[in-house]
Amino acid sequence: MSFGYALKRFREDRNLSLREFGKLSGIDHAYIHRLEKDEKTAPSEQVIESFIRTLKLSARRARLLRLLVGKTVNEQLVDVFIEDEDRPVELLEPLAQMSFRGARPETKDDWRTRANQLSKFLEGDGT
């Protein structure tokens, strides 16, 4: 799953330990740990909202976190969408579901290339 991976990245970006994050969000740190390890995969909207407030996520990052609930997405692809703030979040799902002839993208740069190709295709500027 990818929600846990993104949650951990956002928590670490804020330099919060699991215990600190749990205390600030009002969510048990053991539950957060299970979410980050993908042992739990379906947090409630109330829990997600608490995470978003505690982590002070931008609207874009909040959309990304919500989009990842219950989905399996390549971690490098998730990194691309976390790191590239101008990349439209709406491209994540089609990229994650895309099938590839030959080798599947394995690096962040590979995923960026595919994301750029998809973006151009959707804009009607490429094939």
C-alpha positions as CSV (number, residue, x, y, z in Angstrom):
1,M,0.0,0.0,0.0
2,S,1.0,3.6,-0.4
3,F,-0.9,5.6,2.2
4,G,1.5,4.4,5.0
5,Y,4.5,5.3,2.9
6,A,3.3,8.8,2.2
7,L,2.2,9.3,5.8
8,K,5.6,8.4,7.1
9,R,7.3,10.7,4.5
10,F,5.1,13.6,5.6
11,R,5.7,12.8,9.3
12,E,9.5,12.6,8.8
13,D,9.4,15.9,6.8
14,R,8.0,17.5,10.0
15,N,10.7,15.8,12.1
16,L,8.1,14.2,14.3
17,S,8.6,10.8,16.0
18,L,5.8,8.4,16.1
19,R,5.1,9.2,19.7
20,E,5.2,13.0,19.1
21,F,2.9,12.6,16.1
22,G,0.5,10.4,18.0
23,K,0.3,12.9,20.9
24,L,-0.2,15.9,18.6
25,S,-2.8,14.2,16.5
26,G,-4.6,12.4,19.3
27,I,-4.1,9.1,17.6
28,D,-2.4,6.1,19.2
29,H,1.2,5.9,18.0
30,A,0.9,2.1,17.7
31,Y,-2.0,2.6,15.3
32,I,0.0,5.1,13.3
33,H,2.9,2.6,13.2
34,R,0.6,-0.1,11.8
35,L,-0.7,2.4,9.2
36,E,2.8,3.3,8.1
37,K,3.7,-0.4,7.9
38,D,0.6,-1.2,5.9
39,E,-0.7,-3.5,8.6
40,K,-3.8,-1.3,8.7
41,T,-5.1,0.3,5.5
42,A,-8.4,1.9,6.0
43,P,-8.2,4.9,8.4
44,S,-11.4,6.8,9.0
45,E,-11.9,10.3,7.5
46,Q,-11.7,11.7,11.0
47,V,-8.2,10.1,11.5
48,I,-7.0,11.3,8.1
49,E,-8.3,14.8,8.9
50,S,-6.4,14.8,12.2
51,F,-3.2,13.7,10.3
52,I,-3.6,16.5,7.8
53,R,-4.1,19.2,10.5
54,T,-1.2,17.9,12.6
55,L,1.2,17.7,9.7
56,K,0.0,21.0,8.3
57,L,-0.3,19.5,4.8
58,S,-1.0,21.8,1.9
59,A,-4.3,21.2,0.0
60,R,-2.4,19.3,-2.7
61,R,-0.6,17.0,-0.2
62,A,-3.9,16.4,1.6
63,R,-5.5,15.4,-1.7
64,L,-2.5,13.1,-2.4
65,L,-2.8,11.4,1.0
66,R,-6.5,10.9,0.7
67,L,-6.0,9.5,-2.8
68,L,-3.6,6.9,-1.6
69,V,-6.0,5.3,1.0
70,G,-6.4,1.6,0.2
71,K,-4.3,1.8,-3.0
72,T,-1.0,0.1,-4.0
73,V,1.3,2.5,-5.8
74,N,5.0,2.2,-6.5
75,E,6.9,4.1,-3.9
76,Q,9.1,5.9,-6.4
77,L,5.9,7.1,-8.1
78,V,4.6,8.4,-4.8
79,D,7.9,10.2,-4.2
80,V,7.6,11.9,-7.6
81,F,4.2,13.3,-6.6
82,I,5.4,14.3,-3.1
83,E,8.6,16.0,-4.5
84,D,7.1,17.6,-7.7
85,E,4.7,20.1,-6.1
86,D,3.5,21.4,-9.5
87,R,2.7,17.9,-10.9
88,P,-1.2,17.4,-11.0
89,V,-2.2,14.8,-8.4
90,E,-4.9,13.6,-10.9
91,L,-2.2,12.0,-13.0
92,L,-1.2,9.6,-10.1
93,E,-4.0,7.1,-10.5
94,P,-3.7,6.6,-14.3
95,L,0.1,6.3,-14.0
96,A,-0.3,3.7,-11.2
97,Q,-2.7,1.6,-13.3
98,M,-0.9,1.9,-16.5
99,S,0.5,-1.2,-18.1
100,F,3.9,-1.0,-19.9
101,R,5.4,-2.7,-22.9
102,G,8.8,-3.8,-21.9
103,A,10.3,-2.6,-18.6
104,R,8.2,-1.0,-16.0
105,P,9.6,2.3,-14.7
106,E,11.9,1.6,-11.7
107,T,13.4,5.0,-10.8
108,K,11.9,8.4,-10.0
109,D,13.4,9.7,-13.2
110,D,11.7,6.9,-15.2
111,W,8.4,7.8,-13.5
112,R,8.9,11.5,-14.2
113,T,9.4,10.7,-17.9
114,R,6.2,8.6,-18.0
115,A,4.3,11.3,-16.1
116,N,5.5,14.0,-18.6
117,Q,4.5,11.7,-21.5
118,L,1.0,11.1,-20.1
119,S,0.6,14.8,-19.4
120,K,1.5,15.7,-22.9
121,F,-0.8,13.0,-24.3
122,L,-3.8,14.2,-22.2
123,E,-3.2,17.8,-23.3
124,G,-3.2,16.6,-26.9
125,D,0.4,17.6,-27.5
126,G,1.8,14.1,-28.0
127,T,1.2,10.5,-28.6
